[in-house]
Amino acid sequence: MRLSGIQAKQLRLIYSAPVTQFCPREALARRQVGKAMLDLLIDASGVVVDVRVLDESPLGVGFGDSAAASAKTYKFWNAFNRLVALTIPVKFVP
């Protein structure tokens, strides 16, 4: 089931490692801002079981891979108690 709008608000993030620890080293050294758009597959217990990078900006810096690594630490409260898909943005601000 793909979540959007009001449904997506029923999925609550209850844990995530700090996104700054996943920021690409070069981007961190240059204090470069970046972002990525991810598609997450979340199981009934709220664990992210698959991540797909849909977009990243700027390209070639590694923000997509870094955002995906960060998302693998997420834990959600999944009110649906079933496998769900969700698209989210991840921002890196040094």
C-alpha positions as CSV (number, residue, x, y, z in Angstrom):
1,M,0.0,0.0,0.0
2,R,1.5,3.4,-1.0
3,L,0.9,6.1,1.5
4,S,0.3,9.8,0.6
5,G,-1.5,12.8,2.1
6,I,-3.4,12.1,5.3
7,Q,-2.4,8.4,5.3
8,A,1.3,9.3,5.3
9,K,0.8,11.4,8.4
10,Q,-0.4,8.2,10.2
11,L,3.1,6.8,9.9
12,R,5.3,8.3,12.6
13,L,9.1,8.3,12.7
14,I,10.1,7.1,16.2
15,Y,13.9,6.7,15.7
16,S,16.6,7.8,13.2
17,A,20.3,8.2,13.5
18,P,21.4,11.8,13.0
19,V,21.5,12.5,9.3
20,T,24.7,14.6,9.7
21,Q,26.7,11.4,10.4
22,F,25.8,10.2,6.9
23,C,26.7,13.4,5.1
24,P,29.3,12.8,2.3
25,R,32.8,13.8,3.6
26,E,33.6,16.1,0.7
27,A,30.2,17.9,1.1
28,L,30.8,18.2,4.8
29,A,34.3,19.7,4.3
30,R,32.9,22.2,1.8
31,R,29.8,22.9,4.0
32,Q,27.7,22.0,0.9
33,V,23.9,21.6,1.3
34,G,22.2,18.7,-0.5
35,K,19.1,16.7,-0.7
36,A,17.7,13.4,-1.9
37,M,14.2,12.0,-2.6
38,L,13.8,8.4,-1.4
39,D,11.2,5.8,-1.8
40,L,10.9,3.6,1.3
41,L,9.4,0.2,1.8
42,I,8.4,-0.2,5.5
43,D,7.3,-3.5,7.0
44,A,4.5,-4.0,9.5
45,S,6.8,-3.5,12.5
46,G,8.0,-0.2,11.2
47,V,11.4,-1.3,9.9
48,V,12.7,0.1,6.6
49,V,13.3,-3.0,4.5
50,D,14.1,-1.4,1.1
51,V,15.3,2.1,0.0
52,R,15.4,3.5,-3.5
53,V,16.9,6.8,-4.4
54,L,14.6,8.7,-6.8
55,D,16.5,11.9,-7.1
56,E,19.5,13.8,-5.5
57,S,20.8,17.3,-5.7
58,P,23.5,18.2,-6.6
59,L,24.3,15.2,-8.7
60,G,27.6,13.3,-8.2
61,V,28.3,14.3,-4.6
62,G,26.8,11.2,-3.0
63,F,23.8,12.7,-1.3
64,G,21.5,9.9,-2.6
65,D,23.6,7.0,-1.2
66,S,24.1,8.9,2.1
67,A,20.4,9.5,2.4
68,A,19.7,5.9,1.7
69,A,22.2,4.8,4.4
70,S,20.5,7.2,6.8
71,A,17.0,5.9,6.0
72,K,18.1,2.3,6.8
73,T,18.3,3.4,10.5
74,Y,14.7,4.7,10.6
75,K,12.1,3.1,12.7
76,F,8.5,4.0,12.3
77,W,5.3,3.4,14.2
78,N,3.2,1.8,11.5
79,A,-0.5,2.2,12.3
80,F,-1.4,0.1,9.2
81,N,0.4,-3.0,10.5
82,R,1.2,-4.0,7.0
83,L,3.9,-3.4,4.3
84,V,3.7,0.2,3.1
85,A,5.6,2.5,0.7
86,L,6.4,6.1,1.3
87,T,8.3,8.8,-0.6
88,I,10.2,11.2,1.6
89,P,12.8,14.0,1.2
90,V,16.1,14.0,3.1
91,K,18.1,17.2,3.5
92,F,21.7,17.6,4.4
93,V,22.6,21.0,6.0
94,P,26.1,21.1,7.5
